[in-house]
Amino acid sequence: MTAIKDIKPAKLCFEHIGGKLGELLLETFIDKKWIAKDNPMNKHFYITEKGQKEFTKMGLDLSQIKHEKL
């Protein structure tokens, strides 16, 4: 059994953020309509037009994102 002190709030794993932080970011981006799915059965998200504007305002270079891996 994992002790509470061993649980990490965030986990960087290759090209994504996992853990509680990753979950919260995902939920927030969905709620704000910054990301969405073409189909509810699809596991991949795309960045919406609104998301492109907001992420760009934050200084993120979206050209660095691999579109096939969202």
C-alpha positions in Angstrom: 0.0 0.0 0.0 1.3 3.5 -0.9 1.7 5.8 2.1 0.1 9.3 1.8 3.5 11.0 1.9 4.5 9.0 -1.2 1.7 10.3 -3.4 2.9 13.0 -5.7 0.6 15.9 -6.8 2.2 15.9 -10.3 4.2 13.5 -12.4 6.1 14.3 -15.6 6.0 11.4 -17.9 7.7 11.8 -21.3 5.4 14.2 -23.1 2.6 14.7 -20.6 1.8 15.8 -17.0 0.2 13.1 -14.9 -1.1 12.9 -11.4 -3.5 15.2 -9.7 -2.1 18.3 -11.5 -2.6 16.7 -14.9 -6.2 15.8 -14.0 -6.9 19.3 -12.8 -5.4 20.9 -15.9 -7.4 18.6 -18.2 -10.6 19.3 -16.4 -10.0 23.1 -16.4 -9.1 23.1 -20.1 -12.2 21.2 -20.9 -14.4 23.4 -18.8 -13.0 26.5 -20.4 -13.5 24.9 -23.8 -9.8 25.3 -24.6 -9.7 21.6 -25.6 -12.3 19.2 -26.9 -12.9 15.9 -28.6 -14.3 15.3 -32.1 -16.0 12.2 -30.7 -16.7 11.2 -27.1 -15.3 7.8 -27.8 -12.0 9.2 -29.0 -9.2 9.4 -26.4 -7.5 12.3 -28.1 -8.3 16.0 -27.7 -7.7 18.9 -30.0 -7.0 22.5 -29.1 -10.0 24.6 -30.0 -9.9 28.1 -31.6 -10.5 29.6 -28.2 -7.8 27.4 -26.7 -5.3 28.5 -29.4 -6.0 32.2 -28.5 -5.7 31.6 -24.7 -2.6 29.4 -24.8 -0.9 31.9 -27.1 -1.8 34.8 -24.7 0.0 32.7 -22.0 3.1 32.6 -24.2 2.9 29.0 -25.3 4.4 28.1 -28.7 1.7 25.9 -30.1 3.8 25.1 -33.1 5.9 22.8 -30.8 2.9 20.5 -30.1 2.6 17.3 -32.1 -1.0 17.4 -33.3 -1.3 13.6 -33.7 -0.5 13.2 -29.9 -3.1 15.5 -28.3 
